[in-house]
Amino acid sequence: MTGMKVITVDGPSASGKSSVSRWVAKELGWKWVSTGAFYRGLALVAMHEKVDSADEAALLDLVGSDLWQVVLNPVDTEVHYRGQNVTTEIAGEQVGAVASVVSQIPKVREALLDRQRRCYDPAVGLVAEGRDCGTVVFPQATAKIYLTASPALRAQRRSEEEGADQQVTKELQLQRDNQDSQRKVAPLKEADGSLKIDSSFLSLEEVVTEVLKYARQKGL
Ligand code: DC
C-alpha cells in the first residue's frame, strides 16, 4: 500500500458510484461516505432556510451552523436537519441541481472539504465517492476509480429509481454533468492513476468485483 487506506470512486451522476462504493466498503469492513450528501444537504437546508444559492456569505454561515449534520452509516450517508433525518428528501434531481450550483462556489467547497476529510479513520479505512475525491479530497488515496456509464443508461437508472420521466432526467443530468465538469475549482475529471470502469454493460456485482481486485493489486 502506497497511500492512505482510502478508495475513491468518482464519476458523473447516476453512474452507480453509491451502490458500488457502499458494497465495496461492506466487503472490506470499511466506512463509506457519499460526499455529494454534503452538497445536497447544504442545498436542501438553503432551500428550507430561504437562502439564495448564489449568496456566498449566507451559504458559508449555513455550512458553519449546527442546523444540519452529515451522519455516516453503512447503508446511507444521512443528512439531519433541525433534528429530523431528511436523507430521503435530498435524493432526486431537483436537489441535485441546486447542489451542483452551490458546489460551484470555491469557498463553499473549501468549507466542506475539512468535514469530508474528517470522515477518514485510518484504523478503519474509507471508501469515498463523489466528483473530486481522488483529485482534491483524498489525493493520497491508495486506489482511485473513475466510474462511468452511457448517458442513456444513467438516465434510465435514475428515472426508474425516482419514477421520473426519462427524457427530462437525461436533460437534467447532462446539464448537471456539464456544470460539474466545467467548473473552475475541483471539476469532475479522472484523477491521475485512476482505473476507469464503464459500467454500461456490467452488473453491479461485476463492477464491485473489479474494484476489489484492483484494491488488492494496490495492496489494500
Ligand atoms: O453525487 P451526487 O449526485 O449526490 O452529487 C450532487 C452534486 O454535488 C453534484 O452534481 C456536484 C456536487 N458534488 C461535488 O461538487 N463534489 C463532490 N465530491 C460530490 C458532489
Boltz pocket constraint, residues with backbone or C-beta under 6 A from the ligand:
constraints:
  - pocket:
      binder: B
      contacts: [[A, 13], [A, 14], [A, 35], [A, 36], [A, 37], [A, 39], [A, 40], [A, 96], [A, 99], [A, 100], [A, 103], [A, 129], [A, 130], [A, 131], [A, 132], [A, 133], [A, 176], [A, 180], [A, 186]]
      max_distance: 6.0
